[in-house]
């Protein structure tokens, strides 16, 4: 989904709450439903350098709120899968999007 498509869907009120996923320490990707947000005319995911940058773009697209999603790194760090435990659920934090310029 492109930013333009997201803006049109938000204007119609037909848009699930987006999720800003932390991919690496300073890379954030936006998921809207089952789709990843892409720049216009590109198939690659649109990458943001911060939560603020992502939330600002989403606010300018007409959205008010969504989620920040962080996957847990502890499976690799402390060996949880070897212990037979279920992987921890990602941390989901509500985010209000800035609409100011």
C-alpha positions in Angstrom: 0.0 0.0 0.0 1.4 3.4 -0.9 1.0 6.6 1.2 -1.5 8.0 -1.4 -3.6 4.8 -1.1 -3.4 5.0 2.7 -4.5 8.7 2.7 -7.5 7.8 0.5 -8.5 4.9 2.7 -8.1 7.1 5.9 -10.4 9.8 4.3 -13.1 7.1 3.7 -12.7 5.8 7.3 -11.8 2.4 5.8 -8.4 1.8 7.3 -7.3 -0.5 10.2 -5.0 1.0 12.8 -1.4 0.9 11.4 1.5 -0.7 13.2 4.9 0.8 13.3 7.3 -2.2 13.5 10.8 -1.8 14.9 12.9 -3.8 12.5 16.4 -2.8 13.8 17.5 -0.2 16.2 16.9 2.7 13.9 14.7 1.3 11.1 10.9 1.3 11.3 8.4 -0.1 8.8 4.6 0.5 8.8 2.2 -2.4 8.4 -1.5 -1.6 7.6 -3.5 -4.8 8.0 -1.6 -7.4 5.9 0.2 -4.9 3.8 3.4 -3.0 4.2 3.5 0.7 3.5 5.6 1.6 0.4 6.6 4.8 -1.3 4.8 5.7 -4.5 5.8 3.5 -7.4 8.0 1.2 -5.4 7.7 -2.3 -4.2 10.2 -2.0 -1.3 8.9 -1.2 2.2 9.1 2.5 3.1 11.6 2.8 5.9 11.6 5.5 8.6 14.6 6.5 10.8 12.4 7.0 13.9 9.0 6.4 15.5 8.4 10.2 15.2 9.1 10.2 11.5 6.7 7.3 10.9 4.0 8.7 13.1 4.3 12.2 11.5 3.9 10.6 8.0 0.8 8.7 9.3 -0.6 11.8 10.9 -0.2 13.7 7.6 -2.1 10.9 5.9 -5.1 11.5 8.1 -4.6 8.8 10.7 -4.9 9.6 14.4 -3.5 6.5 16.2 -2.0 3.1 15.9 0.6 0.8 17.5 4.3 0.6 18.0 5.4 -3.0 17.8 8.7 -4.3 19.2 9.6 -8.0 18.8 11.5 -9.5 21.7 15.2 -10.1 21.2 15.4 -12.5 24.1 14.9 -15.7 22.2 18.3 -15.4 20.7 19.9 -13.8 23.8 18.9 -16.3 26.5 18.0 -19.4 24.5 14.2 -19.6 25.2 13.4 -22.0 22.3 15.9 -24.5 23.7 13.9 -24.6 26.9 10.7 -25.5 25.1 8.9 -22.3 26.0 6.6 -20.4 23.7 8.2 -17.3 22.2 7.3 -14.1 23.9 4.6 -11.9 22.3 5.8 -8.6 20.8 5.5 -5.5 22.9 2.6 -3.4 21.5 2.4 0.2 22.6 -0.4 2.7 21.6 0.9 5.7 19.6 -0.9 9.0 18.8 0.2 10.4 15.4 1.2 14.0 15.1 -0.8 16.0 12.6 1.1 19.3 12.9 3.6 20.5 10.4 
